[in-house]
Amino acid sequence: MLSEMNYPEKSCEIDRLVTHPKLVESALSGTKTQQRRDGLYAYPGESFTLKNVLFTVTAVDRKTLGDMTDDDAKAEGYPNMAAYKDLILQMHDGMQWDTSHQVWVHQFEKTT
């Protein structure tokens, strides 16, 4: 885990962390608790709102695509790793699945 001082400047604002309607619904239902992004969108402790429901980022880690498991894909809101990989490759035309590619894993939970 990185300390707060080791995080780089954010590459995007937190309100862009979860945007796809199906993934918003997954987060609202509690099945989506992670979001992988190429850039850093939030720091631990920051909050964001989806349809008037508050979420707080609980952790942010730097991992590779090869570190992902089926459990991680489920936490992303997908049934398994194969479904996650297929959708990501469809969304990013020409992308190759590179297991050494680093991403920021943003973990979050509903704030009660």
N, C-alpha and C positions, 0 to 999 in steps of 0.2 A: 504494500500500500504506500502510495506517495504521500508525503506531508504536504500541507497546503502551500508551503513556500516553494515546493518543487513543481507545482502545476504551471503550465505556460498560460499565456493570455488566452482568453476564450476566442474561438474562431467564429462563433455564432451565438446569438442570444438564446436563452433558455426556452423562450416561447416557441422555438423551432425544433425542440427536442423530439416531441411526439406530435405528428401532424396528420398522418394518413387516417382517414375516418375509421377504418377497420381496427387500426392499432389504438386509436383513441378509445373506441368501445372496449377493446381488450383491457386497456389500462383501467377504465372505469369499472369493469367487471372484476378486476383483481387478478386476471390471468397474465397480464403483461406487467412486469416489474423491472425490466431492463431495456435499454436502448443503446445499441452500438452505433457510433458515428466516427467518421474519419477525423473530425475535429472535436475540440472540447467545447461543449455547449453549456456546462454548468459545473459548479463546484459543490462539494458536499455541504448540506445545510441550506442550499438555495431552494426556493419553492416555485412552482408553476401551477397554473389552473387549466383544467380541461372541463368544459361544460359546467362551470361553477363548482367544480370539485378540486380541492387543493391537494397537491402532491409535493413531497419533499424528497430531494435527492439525498440518499443515505450514504452513497459511496461512489467513487469514480476511480476506475483502474485502467491501466494501459495493458492490453492483451493482444494476442494475435488471433486471426481467424482460425488458426489451427488449434487454439486453446478451447474453442467452442465445443460443447457437448450437446446431446439431446435435451438435457435439463436446461441449458442456457437458451436453446432455441425455443423451448416452451416458455421460459421467462420473457422471451422476446414477443410472445403471442402467437407462436407457430406450433403445429402439432409435433414436429420433429426437425432434426437437422437438415434432412433432405429437402423438406418443404421450404425451410428458411433459405438455404443455398439457392434453390431453383428460383425463388422470387427475387432475391438480391441480384442474381445474374440477369433476370428479365428486366429489372428496373434500371440496370446500368449497362446499356448496350456496349458490347465489346469488352466488358470486364472479364478478366480471368480470375478464377478463385485461387488466390495465393495464400497458402496457409501461414506464411511468414508475415503477411500484411498486418500492420498494427492498427488497432482501433481503440477508441475510448469507450469503455463500458460504463454507462451511467445507470446506477441502480436507484430505484425510487419506490416510495410507498405512499398510500393515501394518508393524509394528515387528518386526524380526527379532532 
